[in-house]
Amino acid sequence: MRAVLVVDTTGPEHLEVREVPEPTRGPDDVLVEVHAVGVSFPDLLLSRGEYQLKPELPFALGVDFAGVVVSGAGFEPGQRVAGVGPYGNAAELVASPVASTFPLPDALSFDEGAALPMNYLTAQFALAERGRLQAGETVLVHGAAGGVGTATIQVAKGYGARTIAVVSTEEKGDVARAAGADDVVLLDGFKDSVAALTGGRGVDVVVDVVGGDVFTDSLRSLGTQGRMLVVGFASGQGIPEVKVNRLLLNNIDVRGVGWGAYAMVRSGYMREQWDALLPMIESGVVKPPIGATYDFDRMGQALLDMDQRRTLGKSVVRVR
């Protein structure tokens, strides 16, 4: 079978599609014929040797995937599934752990299935587990046109929240609106725009995948007992610092969101998350926006386009 391999950590320009042995399914695995693979930020870091995981070379990329079951406990042959793992799923066949393989509703395509797991499970973990989001609250979403941003908008809507999307351009605003955002504001001056939209009260939750310069104004945008959820630092401007007196004076929290480290060591947790998303999928509020699709041998280009911010939403590589 074919797989997209990192043969040396010199970046996505040097990925290779090679023939490799088919995987052997263990007793707790599902053998899946892969149809689509999501393009994820960890793939980019792995290709450059910059991720916290350091697999032995060569290794296959691929975090999210969707396809059809060949064999495995808990699923029927021919059943449509989506799954997620730290790497290794950009291949024609994968042996995926049952615990991180999920039934894919018929309402979603394989492309959409491959766009779901990491981003939407991260969003669900951030909002429900770390943010304790309640219906009727307001969520401010940074990076709202990206994969995690659009997922957060939709999951927040699924929980009955109001969403305010922060974007850097009008084009990205259109993506956020299409994903379901109630309001869209531009990054430049977002604090004042949020104050106007909330009547000066502020928001209940901020989901921040950007970090950098927006951090302080995000804290200022929180209302009483607001929660700032730190998901990542995509701006590349460094890791912001918090003056804790601001937390005390305003009765606000800053909470870290490390979905993988939490979910991977709790048996059955990811399936519980998936089951929480299923009603949102069935109602149509969760429907991943696909930014671009690529042929299997162009995964390197997909990662370069993502790195250079040439795509919106979630990019997908088609295996079949």
C-alpha positions as CSV (number, residue, x, y, z in Angstrom):
1,M,0.0,0.0,0.0
2,R,1.0,3.6,-0.3
3,A,1.7,6.1,2.5
4,V,2.9,9.7,2.8
5,L,6.2,9.5,4.6
6,V,8.5,11.8,6.4
7,V,11.9,10.4,5.4
8,D,13.9,13.3,7.0
9,T,12.7,16.3,9.0
10,T,13.4,18.9,6.4
11,G,9.8,20.0,6.0
12,P,6.7,19.3,3.8
13,E,8.7,20.0,0.6
14,H,10.5,16.7,1.0
15,L,7.6,14.3,1.9
16,E,7.6,11.1,-0.2
17,V,4.8,8.8,-1.2
18,R,6.1,5.2,-1.0
19,E,5.0,1.6,-1.0
20,V,5.0,0.3,2.6
21,P,3.8,-3.0,4.2
22,E,0.1,-3.2,5.1
23,P,-0.6,-2.8,8.8
24,T,-1.3,-5.7,11.0
25,R,-4.4,-5.2,13.1
26,G,-4.1,-5.8,16.8
27,P,-7.0,-7.1,19.0
28,D,-8.1,-3.5,19.9
29,D,-7.7,-2.1,16.4
30,V,-10.0,-1.5,13.5
31,L,-8.5,-2.0,10.0
32,V,-9.8,0.8,7.8
33,E,-9.6,1.5,4.1
34,V,-8.8,5.2,4.1
35,H,-10.7,7.5,1.7
36,A,-9.6,11.0,3.0
37,V,-7.1,12.5,5.4
38,G,-7.3,15.8,7.2
39,V,-4.5,18.3,6.9
40,S,-3.4,19.3,10.4
41,F,-0.9,21.6,12.1
42,P,0.8,18.7,13.9
43,D,1.6,17.2,10.4
44,L,3.5,20.4,9.6
45,L,5.4,20.3,12.8
46,L,6.2,16.6,12.5
47,S,7.5,17.1,9.0
48,R,10.0,19.6,10.5
49,G,10.9,17.7,13.6
50,E,9.3,20.5,15.7
51,Y,6.5,18.4,17.4
52,Q,6.7,17.1,20.9
53,L,6.4,13.6,19.5
54,K,9.6,12.3,17.7
55,P,8.7,9.2,15.8
56,E,11.5,7.1,14.4
57,L,12.2,7.8,10.7
58,P,10.7,7.1,8.3
59,F,7.1,7.4,9.4
60,A,3.7,8.3,7.9
61,L,1.9,11.5,8.6
62,G,-1.8,11.8,9.1
63,V,-3.9,12.7,12.1
64,D,-7.5,12.7,11.1
65,F,-9.0,10.3,8.5
66,A,-12.2,8.8,7.2
67,G,-12.9,5.6,5.4
68,V,-14.5,2.2,5.4
69,V,-14.0,-0.7,7.9
70,V,-12.3,-3.8,6.6
71,S,-12.4,-5.7,9.9
72,G,-12.3,-5.1,13.7
73,A,-14.1,-5.4,16.9
74,G,-17.1,-3.1,17.5
75,F,-17.7,-2.3,13.8
76,E,-19.1,-4.1,10.8
77,P,-17.2,-4.5,7.5
78,G,-18.2,-1.8,5.1
79,Q,-19.2,0.6,7.9
80,R,-18.2,4.2,7.4
81,V,-15.9,5.6,10.1
82,A,-13.7,8.6,11.1
83,G,-10.7,8.4,13.3
84,V,-7.8,10.2,14.9
85,G,-4.3,9.5,16.0
86,P,-1.0,11.3,16.7
87,Y,0.4,10.4,13.2
88,G,0.4,7.5,10.7
89,N,-3.0,7.8,9.1
90,A,-2.0,9.2,5.7
91,A,-2.0,5.7,4.2
92,E,-4.3,3.6,2.1
93,L,-4.9,1.2,5.0
94,V,-4.6,2.0,8.7
95,A,-5.0,0.0,11.9
96,S,-6.7,2.5,14.2
97,P,-7.5,1.9,17.9
98,V,-11.1,1.2,18.6
99,A,-11.0,3.9,21.2
100,S,-10.3,6.6,18.7
101,T,-12.4,5.3,15.8
102,F,-16.0,6.6,15.4
103,P,-19.1,5.8,13.3
104,L,-19.4,8.4,10.6
105,P,-23.1,9.6,10.0
106,D,-24.4,9.2,6.5
107,A,-25.1,13.0,6.4
108,L,-21.3,13.6,6.1
109,S,-19.0,12.9,3.3
110,F,-15.6,11.3,3.7
111,D,-14.0,14.7,3.2
112,E,-16.1,16.1,6.0
113,G,-15.4,13.1,8.2
114,A,-11.7,13.6,7.8
115,A,-12.1,17.2,8.8
116,L,-14.0,16.4,12.1
117,P,-12.0,14.5,14.8
118,M,-9.1,16.6,16.0
119,N,-10.7,20.0,15.5
120,Y,-14.2,19.2,16.8
121,L,-13.1,17.0,19.7
122,T,-10.7,19.8,20.7
123,A,-13.6,22.4,20.5
124,Q,-15.9,20.1,22.5
125,F,-13.3,19.6,25.1
126,A,-12.5,23.3,25.3
127,L,-16.1,24.4,25.6
128,A,-17.7,21.7,27.6
129,E,-14.9,20.3,29.8
130,R,-12.6,23.3,30.3
131,G,-15.0,26.2,29.6
132,R,-18.1,24.8,31.3
133,L,-20.2,26.5,28.6
134,Q,-23.9,27.1,29.3
135,A,-26.7,27.7,26.9
136,G,-27.3,31.5,26.5
137,E,-23.7,32.4,27.2
138,T,-21.5,34.3,24.6
139,V,-18.3,32.9,23.1
140,L,-15.6,35.0,21.5
141,V,-13.7,32.9,18.9
142,H,-10.2,34.0,17.6
143,G,-8.9,32.6,14.4
144,A,-12.5,32.0,13.5
145,A,-12.0,31.1,9.8
146,G,-9.5,28.3,10.5
147,G,-10.2,24.7,11.3
148,V,-10.4,25.0,15.1
149,G,-12.1,28.3,14.8
150,T,-15.0,27.1,12.6
151,A,-15.3,24.0,14.7
152,T,-15.6,26.1,17.9
153,I,-18.3,28.3,16.3
154,Q,-20.4,25.3,15.4
155,V,-19.9,23.4,18.7
156,A,-20.7,26.5,20.7
157,K,-23.9,27.0,18.6
158,G,-24.7,23.3,19.3
159,Y,-24.6,24.1,23.0
160,G,-26.9,27.0,22.6
161,A,-24.4,29.8,22.9
162,R,-24.0,33.1,21.0
163,T,-20.8,33.3,19.0
164,I,-18.7,36.4,18.1
165,A,-16.0,35.6,15.5
166,V,-12.8,37.5,15.3
167,V,-11.1,37.6,11.8
168,S,-8.4,39.5,10.1
169,T,-10.1,40.1,6.7
170,E,-13.6,40.4,5.3
171,E,-13.0,37.3,3.3
172,K,-12.4,35.3,6.4
173,G,-15.5,36.9,7.9
174,D,-17.5,35.3,5.2
175,V,-16.1,31.9,6.2
176,A,-17.0,32.5,9.8
177,R,-20.5,33.5,8.9
178,A,-21.0,30.5,6.7
179,A,-19.9,28.4,9.7
180,G,-22.7,29.9,11.8
181,A,-21.2,32.8,13.6
182,D,-23.8,35.2,15.0
183,D,-21.5,38.3,14.8
184,V,-18.2,38.9,13.1
185,V,-15.6,41.6,14.1
186,L,-12.3,42.5,12.6
187,L,-9.1,41.8,14.6
188,D,-8.1,45.4,14.5
189,G,-10.1,47.0,17.3
190,F,-11.9,43.9,18.3
191,K,-12.1,44.8,22.0
192,D,-14.2,47.9,21.3
193,S,-16.4,46.0,18.8
194,V,-17.0,43.3,21.4
195,A,-17.9,45.9,24.1
196,A,-20.4,47.4,21.7
197,L,-22.0,44.0,20.8
198,T,-22.3,43.0,24.5
199,G,-23.5,46.4,25.8
200,G,-20.3,46.7,27.7
201,R,-20.9,43.5,29.7
202,G,-18.2,41.4,27.9
203,V,-18.2,37.8,26.9
204,D,-18.4,34.6,29.0
205,V,-15.8,32.6,27.2
206,V,-12.9,33.4,24.9
207,V,-11.4,30.6,22.8
208,D,-7.9,31.7,21.7
209,V,-5.8,29.7,19.2
210,V,-3.8,32.8,18.3
211,G,-2.0,34.1,21.4
212,G,0.4,37.0,20.9
213,D,-0.8,40.5,20.9
214,V,-4.5,39.7,21.1
215,F,-4.2,38.1,24.6
216,T,-4.5,41.2,26.8
217,D,-7.4,42.6,24.9
218,S,-9.1,39.2,25.1
219,L,-8.8,39.3,28.9
220,R,-10.3,42.8,28.9
221,S,-13.2,41.4,26.8
222,L,-14.3,38.9,29.5
223,G,-17.2,39.7,31.7
224,T,-17.4,38.8,35.4
225,Q,-16.5,35.1,35.9
226,G,-15.5,34.9,32.3
227,R,-13.1,32.1,31.1
228,M,-10.2,32.5,28.8
229,L,-9.4,29.2,27.1
230,V,-5.8,28.9,25.7
231,V,-5.8,26.5,22.8
232,G,-2.6,27.5,20.9
233,F,-0.3,30.2,19.7
234,A,-0.7,30.3,16.0
235,S,0.3,33.9,15.6
236,G,3.9,32.9,16.2
237,Q,4.4,36.0,18.4
238,G,5.5,34.1,21.4
239,I,3.7,33.0,24.5
240,P,1.8,35.8,26.3
241,E,2.1,36.3,30.1
242,V,-0.8,37.0,32.5
243,K,-0.7,39.6,35.3
244,V,-2.7,37.7,37.9
245,N,-4.0,40.8,39.6
246,R,-6.2,41.2,36.6
247,L,-7.7,37.8,37.3
248,L,-8.4,38.7,40.9
249,L,-9.8,42.1,40.3
250,N,-12.2,41.0,37.5
251,N,-13.0,37.5,38.8
252,I,-11.9,35.8,35.6
253,D,-10.0,32.6,34.8
254,V,-7.4,31.6,32.3
255,R,-7.6,27.9,31.5
256,G,-5.3,25.7,29.4
257,V,-6.8,23.4,26.8
258,G,-4.6,20.4,26.0
259,W,-7.1,17.9,24.5
260,G,-4.7,15.3,23.3
261,A,-2.8,14.9,26.6
262,Y,-6.2,14.6,28.4
263,A,-8.2,12.4,26.1
264,M,-5.5,9.9,25.0
265,V,-5.1,8.6,28.5
266,R,-8.8,8.3,29.5
267,S,-10.3,5.1,28.0
268,G,-13.6,5.8,26.3
269,Y,-13.4,9.6,26.7
270,M,-13.1,10.3,23.0
271,R,-16.1,8.2,22.2
272,E,-18.1,10.1,24.8
273,Q,-17.1,13.3,23.1
274,W,-18.1,11.9,19.7
275,D,-21.5,10.9,21.1
276,A,-22.0,14.4,22.3
277,L,-21.3,15.7,18.8
278,L,-23.6,13.3,17.0
279,P,-26.9,15.2,17.8
280,M,-25.2,18.4,16.5
281,I,-24.2,16.6,13.3
282,E,-27.7,15.2,12.8
283,S,-29.2,18.6,13.3
284,G,-26.8,20.2,10.8
285,V,-25.2,22.7,13.2
286,V,-22.0,20.8,12.9
287,K,-20.9,20.4,9.3
288,P,-17.1,21.0,8.7
289,P,-16.3,23.6,6.1
290,I,-13.8,22.1,3.6
291,G,-11.2,24.7,2.5
292,A,-9.4,22.8,-0.2
293,T,-8.9,19.3,-1.4
294,Y,-5.6,17.7,-2.7
295,D,-4.6,14.5,-4.4
296,F,-2.7,12.0,-2.2
297,D,0.7,12.8,-3.7
298,R,0.3,16.5,-3.0
299,M,0.0,16.4,0.8
300,G,3.3,18.4,1.1
301,Q,1.7,21.2,-1.0
302,A,-1.4,21.1,1.3
303,L,0.9,21.6,4.3
304,L,2.8,24.4,2.6
305,D,-0.5,26.2,1.7
306,M,-1.7,25.8,5.3
307,D,1.6,27.2,6.6
308,Q,1.4,30.2,4.3
309,R,-2.3,30.8,5.2
310,R,-3.5,30.3,1.6
311,T,-6.4,28.2,2.7
312,L,-9.5,28.7,4.7
313,G,-11.4,26.1,6.8
314,K,-10.0,22.6,6.9
315,S,-8.0,21.2,4.0
316,V,-8.4,17.5,3.0
317,V,-6.2,15.0,1.1
318,R,-8.1,12.5,-0.9
319,V,-6.7,9.0,-0.8
320,R,-9.3,7.4,-3.1
